[in-house]
Amino acid sequence: MSCDFCIIKDETSQILKDSKTFTGSVESSISHSCGGGHSAHVSSHCSQVAARVDDQQRQGNHARPSWRQEQPVYRSIRTGSPRKPAILVGLPTQISRLPKALQELDEAHGGRISAARRSRMFNGKAGDLIIEGDDVILVGLGDREQLDQNAIRSLGGRLAGRLHQADLHAVDVQLHRTVPEQVADGDALGQALAEGIGLSNWRVDFFDGKASKNAAASGSLTLTSSDQEVRGGMRRGLILAESTNEARRISATPPNICIPSWVAQQARAAAKKTGLQCKVISFAEAVKQGMGGLVNVGKGSAHKPCMIILEHRPSRPRAGHRLVLVGKTMTYDSGGYSLKINNSMKGMKYDMNGGSAVLGAILAIARLKVPVNVTAVLPCAENLVSGEAYRPDDIITMHNGVTVEVTNTDAEGRLILGDALSWSCRKLKPTAIIDVATLTGGVVVGLGHFCAGMWCEDDGLREQVEAAAVSTGERVWQMPLWEEHRQFMQAKHADIWNSGPSRNAHPIQGAAFLSYFVDKGIPWTHLDIAGVSAVEKPDDLHVVGPTGFGVRLLAEVAARTGS
């Protein structure tokens, strides 16, 4: 028996352990509108602050030391022209002398770059950081051969807390002097660094009560650079981080607050601020439009389902392109009558991470003024048990007329996505469509927490998504989808069933099911983000909780569309 997002129930404790890593995502901005930070103490500035991450932590996937989880956060981060900023420079390992690119800066700052480089605590390894005086910050870039945009993004993540700890509020980024252009030009360098700083400057602390001892967010950080490309990249990086943090806030909001109508309210408010057009299809309207999947999944709850549509319509869009993003937005998933057991219901508030990623992505697209028509579609419901809830053995007629035999009410996400995909194809006529969902536990079994599963039969769209994944560090892995997989979903008493008779190829079953609701000829990608939408251990970019995976990836896909 298979189910959406949660791990297959009859798998053993290791798989149940994996399921606990799924967490949420949504709104908080770089101005940190969510409030306080997690820290006990902000150290006063000293003449030299040094820190090094141990070798084991450096080698992990964005691994960072445990102290980083407890650091305070800035109230706001922005780009600007601050007075007397500290300069940020970087050196890789195996440097015998100060490079010529830094010698003039070193002289202008009284030789403090050289002094920092000579410190016993600095050898250029990733994680090394020296603050010399009040105007020089030297960071280790690590091995030159391993330096890439992901490494720069991680550097930014480690940097934010250290800057706050040292009471620094203005930084002049000069990393372009020693980062080779073939690794990252000024624009890419600035974007990756600012993304790391912005993503790490976020906490799930907006429900802290009177008993909390966490320090409140304080102060501001202004980033600048003498290089125009670096400045432009940092502005874009902060926008992408802000939009990702907004997605994280929504996913982290508990289900007693985060119900379908609340998500719609949040979407309307965000649309008003960013110039997006917002429409909400109510439960009654969904019934009229024949959305059998959305209606049946959500009708068991007192908080009825809806479908949220956000449109980005630039004044001068690239002709002939309309990208549609669809995100599974299950605000809570009990499993329905195929009830989740062994406490596997815990964490199911994060079954909306696909929807929050799509919401964050279109906010970023609007803020960046991407010249492409983009529509975000969020089918939104909660799957609960009641006298009105749908049951195993029910047969549902979907929006496009395909009938579905329900074998498992816990395979609900594909039902609401199916209606959203069908509606999008019929009403929006997209030139490409991408859906994002925490769809199956099986994708975690297959790919772990390292990348999202991707299904795409269109070479052009697949290459576009893969290129965006490399650029953003939000990795994907192509999975197969053959005609045999589609045939496997054919039911005995209806066209198809929502979950096959065995757990074999469980993640592919989800993709095969969804393929019945995408019109032929429309390039389509399905992303299963169940393994990457949250973390249970802090890393360079994230505290425990939602990651906002997909926001930056989808925004980059949009930016590449028609370019």
C-alpha positions in Angstrom: 0.0 0.0 0.0 1.4 3.4 -0.9 0.8 6.9 0.3 1.7 10.5 -0.5 4.6 12.2 1.3 4.6 9.9 4.3 6.8 6.8 4.2 5.1 3.5 3.2 3.5 2.3 6.3 4.7 -1.2 6.4 8.4 -0.1 5.9 10.3 -0.4 9.1 11.8 2.1 11.6 14.5 3.4 9.4 11.9 4.7 6.9 9.7 6.0 9.6 12.8 7.9 10.9 13.3 9.3 7.4 9.7 10.6 7.3 10.4 12.8 10.4 12.8 15.0 8.3 9.9 16.6 6.3 9.3 20.1 7.6 7.7 23.2 6.4 8.3 26.5 4.6 7.0 30.1 4.1 6.9 33.8 4.7 9.5 35.8 6.5 11.4 38.4 4.8 15.0 39.5 4.8 13.7 42.3 7.1 12.9 39.3 9.3 9.2 40.2 9.9 8.8 37.0 11.9 10.6 38.4 14.9 13.2 37.2 17.3 16.3 35.1 16.9 17.7 32.0 18.6 20.7 33.1 20.7 21.8 33.8 24.2 24.6 36.2 23.7 26.0 38.7 21.2 29.7 39.2 21.8 31.2 42.6 21.9 33.5 43.4 19.0 37.1 42.5 19.7 40.3 43.1 17.8 40.4 39.7 16.4 37.7 37.0 16.2 38.6 33.6 14.8 36.7 30.4 14.2 37.3 27.2 12.4 34.8 24.4 11.6 36.3 21.0 12.4 37.1 18.8 9.4 34.2 16.4 9.8 31.7 19.3 9.7 33.4 20.9 6.7 33.1 17.7 4.7 29.3 17.4 5.2 26.6 18.7 2.9 26.5 22.4 3.9 27.4 21.1 7.4 28.0 23.7 10.1 28.8 23.7 13.8 26.1 23.5 16.3 26.8 27.0 17.7 25.4 28.5 14.4 21.9 27.3 15.3 22.1 29.5 18.4 23.3 32.7 16.8 21.1 35.8 16.7 19.8 37.2 13.5 19.7 40.6 11.9 16.4 42.4 11.8 17.1 43.4 8.2 19.6 42.9 5.5 19.9 45.1 2.4 22.3 46.5 -0.2 23.3 50.1 0.0 26.2 52.6 0.4 27.2 52.4 4.1 29.9 54.6 5.7 33.1 52.9 6.6 32.2 49.2 5.9 34.5 46.4 6.8 36.0 44.8 3.7 35.4 41.1 3.0 38.2 39.3 1.3 38.9 35.6 0.7 41.9 33.3 0.2 42.0 29.7 -0.8 44.3 27.1 0.7 48.0 26.7 -0.3 48.7 30.4 -0.7 52.3 31.3 0.1 52.0 35.0 -0.4 49.3 37.6 -0.6 48.0 37.8 -4.1 48.6 41.0 -6.1 44.8 41.6 -6.3 44.8 42.2 -2.5 48.1 44.1 -2.0 46.6 47.5 -2.7 43.7 46.8 -0.3 46.1 45.5 2.3 48.1 48.7 2.2 45.0 50.9 2.4 44.0 49.0 5.6 47.3 49.2 7.3 48.5 45.6 6.5 45.6 44.0 8.4 44.8 41.6 5.6 48.4 40.3 5.8 48.1 40.1 9.6 44.9 38.1 9.4 46.5 35.7 6.9 49.4 35.1 9.2 47.1 34.1 12.0 47.6 30.6 13.4 43.9 30.2 13.1 43.8 30.8 9.4 45.0 28.5 6.6 42.4 29.2 3.9 40.2 26.2 4.5 36.4 26.6 4.0 35.1 27.7 7.4 38.2 29.7 8.4 37.2 33.3 9.4 39.3 36.0 10.9 38.0 39.5 11.8 41.0 41.8 12.1 40.4 45.2 13.8 37.0 46.6 12.8 37.5 46.8 9.1 38.9 43.5 7.7 37.2 40.2 7.4 39.2 37.3 5.9 37.5 34.1 5.0 38.8 30.8 3.8 37.7 29.8 0.3 38.9 26.2 0.6 40.5 24.1 -2.2 40.5 26.0 -5.5 39.4 22.9 -7.3 36.3 22.5 -5.2 35.3 26.2 -5.2 31.9 26.8 -6.9 28.7 28.7 -6.4 27.4 26.3 -3.8 30.6 26.8 -1.8 30.1 30.6 -2.0 26.5 30.2 -0.9 27.6 28.1 2.1 30.2 30.7 2.9 27.5 33.3 3.0 25.5 31.1 5.3 28.4 30.7 7.8 29.2 34.4 7.5 25.9 36.0 8.7 26.0 34.7 12.2 29.7 35.6 12.7 29.1 39.1 11.5 26.3 39.6 13.9 28.3 38.1 16.7 31.1 40.5 16.0 28.6 43.4 15.9 29.4 44.3 12.3 26.7 46.1 10.3 28.3 47.1 7.0 30.4 44.9 4.7 32.1 45.8 1.4 32.4 42.5 -0.5 35.7 42.1 -2.3 35.7 38.4 -3.0 35.7 38.9 -6.7 39.4 39.9 -6.4 40.4 36.3 -5.6 37.5 34.1 -6.8 38.2 33.1 -10.5 35.7 34.3 -13.0 35.4 30.8 -14.4 34.1 29.8 -10.9 31.6 32.7 -10.7 31.5 36.0 -12.4 30.7 39.1 -10.2 27.0 38.7 -10.7 26.8 35.0 -9.8 29.2 35.5 -6.9 27.2 38.3 -5.4 23.9 36.4 -5.8 25.2 33.2 -4.2 26.8 35.0 -1.3 23.7 37.1 -0.6 21.4 34.0 -0.9 23.5 32.3 1.8 23.5 35.3 4.1 19.7 35.8 3.7 18.7 32.1 4.0 20.7 31.6 7.2 19.3 34.8 8.7 15.9 33.1 9.4 14.4 31.3 12.4 11.3 29.4 13.3 10.7 31.7 16.2 7.5 33.5 15.4 5.5 31.4 18.0 7.9 32.0 20.8 6.0 32.7 24.0 6.7 34.2 27.3 8.8 31.3 28.4 11.2 31.7 25.5 14.7 33.0 26.3 15.7 33.5 22.7 17.3 36.9 21.8 15.2 39.1 19.6 16.4 39.9 16.1 18.5 43.1 16.2 20.4 45.5 14.1 20.8 45.6 10.4 23.4 44.5 7.8 24.2 46.5 4.7 26.1 44.9 1.9 28.0 46.8 -0.8 30.8 46.3 -3.3 33.0 48.4 -5.5 32.1 46.0 -8.3 28.8 46.8 -10.0 28.1 43.2 -11.0 28.6 42.0 -7.5 26.2 44.7 -6.2 23.6 43.6 -8.7 24.0 40.0 -7.9 23.6 40.7 -4.2 20.4 42.6 -4.7 19.0 39.6 -6.6 20.3 37.1 -4.1 18.5 39.0 -1.2 15.2 39.0 -3.1 15.5 35.2 -3.7 16.3 34.6 -0.1 13.5 36.8 1.1 11.0 35.0 -1.2 12.3 31.6 0.0 11.9 32.7 3.7 8.4 33.7 3.0 7.7 30.2 1.7 9.3 28.8 4.8 7.2 30.9 7.1 3.9 29.6 5.6 5.0 26.0 5.8 6.2 26.4 9.4 2.8 27.8 10.5 0.9 25.2 12.5 -2.3 23.6 11.1 -4.6 25.1 13.6 -3.8 28.4 11.9 -2.6 27.3 8.4 -6.0 26.2 6.9 -6.9 26.6 3.2 -8.7 29.9 3.8 -5.6 31.3 5.7 -3.3 30.3 2.8 -5.6 32.1 0.4 -5.5 35.2 2.7 -1.7 35.1 2.7 -1.6 34.7 -1.1 -3.9 37.7 -1.6 -1.8 39.9 0.8 1.4 38.9 -1.0 -0.1 39.5 -4.4 -1.2 43.0 -3.4 2.4 43.9 -2.3 4.0 42.5 -5.4 1.6 43.5 -8.1 0.4 39.9 -8.8 -3.2 39.1 -9.8 -4.9 36.7 -7.4 -8.0 34.7 -7.8 -9.4 32.0 -5.5 -11.7 29.2 -6.7 -14.0 28.4 -3.7 -15.2 25.0 -2.7 -18.6 25.7 -4.2 -17.0 26.8 -7.5 -14.7 23.7 -7.5 -17.8 21.6 -7.3 -19.4 23.4 -10.2 -16.2 23.0 -12.3 -16.1 19.3 -11.7 -12.9 19.2 -9.7 -13.6 15.8 -8.2 -10.2 15.2 -6.8 -9.9 18.5 -4.9 -13.5 18.3 -3.7 -13.4 14.8 -2.4 -10.0 15.1 -0.7 -11.0 18.2 1.1 -14.7 17.7 1.9 -14.1 15.7 5.1 -12.7 18.8 6.8 -14.6 21.7 8.3 -12.1 23.9 6.5 -13.1 23.4 2.9 -10.7 23.3 0.0 -10.0 26.0 -2.5 -7.6 26.6 -5.4 -5.5 29.7 -5.5 -4.3 31.2 -8.8 -1.6 33.9 -8.9 -0.6 35.6 -12.2 2.5 37.5 -13.1 1.9 39.6 -16.2 4.9 41.8 -17.1 4.3 44.8 -19.3 6.6 43.5 -22.0 6.7 39.6 -21.8 8.8 37.4 -24.0 6.5 36.4 -26.8 5.1 32.9 -27.0 5.9 31.8 -23.5 3.5 31.0 -20.6 4.9 29.0 -17.7 2.6 27.4 -15.2 3.7 26.3 -11.7 1.5 24.0 -9.8 2.2 23.2 -6.1 0.6 20.6 -3.9 -0.8 22.5 -0.9 -2.1 20.0 1.7 -2.3 22.1 4.9 -2.6 18.9 6.9 -2.7 15.2 6.0 -4.0 12.7 8.5 -4.2 10.1 5.8 -8.0 10.1 5.9 -9.6 6.7 6.4 -6.2 5.2 5.4 -5.0 6.7 8.7 -1.4 7.3 9.3 -0.1 5.2 12.2 2.9 5.0 14.5 2.9 8.8 15.0 3.6 9.3 11.3 0.9 12.0 11.3 3.4 14.2 13.1 4.9 16.7 10.7 2.1 16.5 8.2 1.7 20.2 8.3 4.7 20.2 5.9 2.7 18.4 3.2 2.1 21.8 1.7 5.8 22.5 1.0 5.2 22.2 -2.8 2.6 24.8 -2.7 4.6 27.2 -0.5 7.6 26.8 -2.9 5.4 27.7 -5.8 4.0 30.7 -3.9 7.5 31.9 -3.0 8.7 31.3 -6.6 6.1 33.6 -8.1 6.8 36.3 -5.5 10.5 36.2 -6.5 9.6 36.2 -10.2 7.4 39.3 -9.6 10.0 41.1 -7.5 12.8 40.4 -10.0 10.5 41.5 -12.9 11.1 38.4 -14.9 9.8 39.2 -18.4 7.7 36.0 -18.8 4.0 35.3 -18.2 3.9 33.0 -15.2 0.9 31.6 -13.3 1.1 29.8 -10.0 -1.7 27.3 -9.1 -2.1 26.1 -5.6 -4.8 23.4 -5.0 -5.3 23.7 -1.2 -7.0 21.2 1.1 -6.7 19.3 4.3 -7.2 15.5 4.5 -9.2 14.6 7.6 -11.6 11.9 8.8 -15.3 12.7 9.2 -18.7 11.4 8.1 -18.2 13.4 4.9 -14.7 12.2 4.1 -14.0 10.2 1.0 -13.3 6.4 1.4 -11.3 3.6 -0.1 -13.4 2.1 -2.9 -14.9 5.5 -3.8 -14.8 6.3 -7.5 -14.1 9.9 -8.4 -14.6 11.8 -11.6 -11.7 14.3 -12.1 -11.8 17.6 -13.8 -10.9 16.2 -17.2 -13.4 13.3 -17.0 -10.9 10.6 -16.0 -12.3 8.3 -13.4 -10.3 7.3 -10.4 -10.8 4.3 -8.1 -9.7 5.2 -4.6 -7.5 2.5 -3.1 -5.8 4.6 -0.5 -7.1 7.9 0.9 -3.5 8.7 2.0 -2.6 9.0 -1.7 -4.5 12.3 -1.8 -1.9 14.7 -3.1 -2.0 13.4 -6.6 -5.8 13.8 -6.7 -5.7 17.5 -6.0 -2.7 18.0 -8.3 -4.5 16.1 -11.1 -7.4 18.6 -11.0 -5.0 21.5 -10.9 -3.0 20.2 -13.8 -6.1 19.5 -15.9 -7.6 22.9 -15.1 -4.3 24.7 -16.0 -4.0 22.9 -19.3 -7.5 23.8 -20.3 -7.8 27.3 -19.0 -4.2 28.7 -19.2 -2.8 27.0 -22.3 0.7 26.8 -21.0 3.8 26.4 -23.1 5.4 24.5 -20.2 4.1 23.3 -16.8 5.9 22.2 -13.7 4.4 20.7 -10.6 6.1 20.5 -7.3 5.0 18.2 -4.5 6.0 16.3 -1.3 4.4 13.4 -3.1 5.9 10.1 -1.9 8.0 8.7 0.8 9.4 6.3 -1.8 11.5 9.1 -3.4 13.3 9.5 0.0 14.0 5.8 0.0 15.5 6.1 -3.5 17.2 9.4 -3.5 17.6 10.3 0.2 17.8 13.9 1.3 20.2 14.9 -1.4 18.0 15.9 -4.4 14.5 16.0 -5.7 13.1 13.3 -8.1 12.3 14.7 -11.5 10.1 13.3 -14.3 10.2 15.0 -17.6 9.9 13.6 -21.1 10.5 16.9 -22.9 14.3 17.3 -23.6 14.2 21.1 -23.8 12.3 21.6 -20.5 14.4 18.9 -18.8 17.6 20.6 -19.8 16.3 24.0 -18.6 15.4 22.6 -15.2 18.7 20.7 -14.9 20.6 23.9 -15.7 18.6 25.8 -13.1 19.3 23.1 -10.6 23.1 23.4 -11.1 23.0 27.1 -10.8 20.9 27.3 -7.7 22.2 24.2 -5.9 18.7 22.8 -5.6 19.5 19.5 -7.2 17.3 17.2 -9.2 17.6 13.6 -10.6 15.9 12.4 -13.7 13.6 9.3 -13.1 11.9 7.1 -15.7 8.3 7.3 -16.9 7.4 4.7 -19.4 4.1 3.6 -21.0 4.3 0.5 -18.8 4.2 2.7 -15.7 1.0 4.4 -17.0 -0.6 1.0 -17.8 0.3 -0.1 -14.3 -2.1 2.5 -12.9 -5.1 1.2 -14.8 -7.8 0.1 -12.4 -10.4 -2.7 -12.4 -13.5 -0.6 -11.9 -12.4 2.8 -13.2 -9.9 4.3 -15.6 -7.1 4.4 -13.1 -6.6 4.0 -9.4 -4.9 6.5 -7.2 -2.4 4.0 -5.8 -1.3 0.8 -7.4 -1.8 -2.7 -6.0 1.8 -2.9 -4.8 4.4 -0.5 -3.5 6.7 -1.2 -6.4 8.0 1.9 -8.2 6.1 4.0 -5.7 7.5 7.4 -6.7 6.9 6.6 -10.4 3.3 5.6 -9.6 2.7 9.2 -8.6 4.2 10.6 -11.8 2.4 8.1 -13.9 -0.9 9.0 -12.3 -0.3 12.7 -12.9 0.5 12.1 -16.5 -3.2 11.4 -17.2 -4.0 15.0 -16.4 -1.5 16.8 -18.6 -2.6 17.5 -22.2 -0.4 15.9 -24.9 2.0 18.2 -26.5 2.5 20.4 -23.4 6.0 20.1 -21.9 5.7 18.9 -18.3 8.0 18.3 -15.4 7.0 16.7 -12.1 9.3 17.3 -9.1 8.9 15.2 -6.0 10.6 17.2 -3.2 9.7 15.0 -0.2 13.3 14.4 0.7 14.6 17.9 0.4 11.8 20.2 1.6 13.0 20.3 5.2 16.0 19.4 7.4 16.1 17.9 10.9 19.7 19.1 11.5 21.0 22.6 11.0 23.4 23.3 8.1 25.0 26.3 6.6 21.8 27.6 5.1 19.0 26.3 7.2 17.9 25.8 10.8 15.8 22.8 11.7 12.6 23.1 9.7 11.5 24.0 6.2 14.1 24.7 3.5 11.9 26.4 0.9 13.4 24.1 -1.7 12.1 24.9 -5.2 11.7 28.7 -4.8 15.1 29.6 -6.3 15.0 26.7 -8.8 11.6 27.7 -10.2 12.6 31.4 -10.3 15.7 30.4 -12.3 13.7 28.3 -14.7 11.4 31.3 -15.3 14.4 33.6 -15.9 15.8 31.1 -18.5 12.4 30.7 -20.3 12.6 32.2 -23.7 16.0 33.9 -23.0 
